[in-house]
Amino acid sequence: MIPVKKKKNKILLFTIAIILVLNGIGSQFFHRFDLTHDKRYTLSETSLDIIKNAKEPLYIDVFLEGNFPHEFKRLQNETKQILDEFKAYNPNIIYQFVNPLENPEEADAIIESFVQRGLTPTNITVDDKGKQSKEMVFPWAIATYKDKSTKISLLKNKLGATTEQKVVSSVQHLEYAFADGFHKITTKKQKKIAVIKGKNELPDIFKADFLQSVRENYFIAPFPLDSVSKNPVLFAKALKTFDLAIIAKPKAAFSDEEKQVLDQFIINGGKTLWLVETVNIDMENLNKTGTSFAFPFDLGLNDMFFKYGFRINPILVKDIQCAPISLASGNKGNQTQYEKYPWYFSPYIFPESKHPIVNNIDGVKLDFANAIDTLKNGIKKTILLQTSIYSKKVGTPVEIDLKMVNEKPNPQDFQPGNIPVSVLLEGNFSSVFENRVLAFNDPSFKAKGKPSKMIVVSDGDIIKNQLDEKGQPLELGFDKWTNKMYANKEFLMNCVNYLLDDNGLINIRSKEVDLPLLDKEKVAENYTYTQLLTVGLPLVLLLFFGIVITYLRKRQFGR
């Protein structure tokens, strides 16, 4: 018979050997187990591919630290969890949570510096058992890799949503937000964007913020389409070297030669972002005179658009769900007083589609948008933006007067609504010059195209940023007159990313996270019961098992 001591030693050595073998095997294989039912901590293959590019330390400063409400504690915890996941796959990712307002004496200066960098704070009111408190939070992070850095927004500001609902929406956005930020600073630029010039389009100063944001990820250059007539074959060949063409609010008609250059770019797989309107009216002239005529104008693109499968009608849309405008209402001392009024020609659109471009984004503001019709031609079409159910079409020409703010609309007159104002088209496009005489002889002409994509928005002002008092561009989507922030920039950046995205980054936006929300009324009603259940019961059970274990030990070893 084997002595008990030797038997125990053998078991111990066998156990150690198994642990060493398992440890050796485990060091060769890496896997993390996500036991959440919605797999919220499972990183996509796209995210993993992006962080592989970080060969040197990538530093992240997260400003979600300090004394703030429990809703933001949850956002803080979820942010830490997702960063832990990134760090687990690449130890070069180093993060820290920072309280920017830790020193009260420097708080004002820090707030001002953050705002200047576009890191705007969020003022929130939290109601806890009838007690309200106000807190300032900076829901931002800054990622730095080598000599490049980028800001990352952590909070999704959805109009009308509670703080808890905003946190849920933000958690769904976290992986995409960080993966996109890491992609900007770790990946070399590859894709090229052409900004079409020479068609009396929107001046660069009003596109500055968007173009600057696009420049972080892509090469970007102007393309003088009005010079095509000098050597159309050469210009057609030059445009094909780009991956995306942006046409932003042109007001001059396109010649057949210019259309053929654009057409062959699309047929050869080039992507296009059309920000085009067919009614001539803008808020600047209207604000100066108080009244203006909206009249249709022809860009010469109707046959081209019809061939691709859509039509932009010279019709304005009015929507009861609209953005306000600020108008002078009088003077107080030496200062002009302004009042906000609903402006039905500025649809405030909340996307309902689950498409990655618009999924989980806030409202988009348009000005004098036109109605879009889609046509059957075998091209896949996805409506990205459409007006609310309480909207209608207004034919042109028509007089527009600022006194319209005093209208009392009847919802019954604003139906059936749901008018498309932005459409995504995907497929193999056919040339508008198919079975037609070419505008110029091109040996490389093709009538049928490679797979391609285009996005159409029937409002050129969607890309327009305002200017501050010094004439410098403000952030796209910010309205200085009403102090509101709209999601125009996020929408357009998502459009560009989707059109040029080869690594599937934009698809991370479709990720759904299920975070159950607390019913505050039920919590208040059952507050004492909940405390006893969550705090008292574990203590009672701990005491019970302690007594039982102590009794059993005394009974076993007291003999």
Disulfide bonds with the S-S distance in Angstrom:
none
